[in-house]
């Protein structure tokens, strides 16, 4: 969800990180699902993308989990 939203916004990982006040590596880890964001980070990313936290979380909830076998 994060990668898709970032790409739709025409932002690089670096640009999103700078706008959100995060390190570029953090954005990469979040996109790959290797780091679970805090609520503060979700808010920062949502604001940087111009959407609400509810939109991001809602989209993430609808995404199928690639680790789910069923």
Secondary structure, 3 states (H helix, E strand, C coil): CHHHHHHHCCCCHHHHHHHHCCCHHHHHHHHCCCCCCCHHHHHHHHHHHCCCHHHHHHHHHHCCCCCCCC
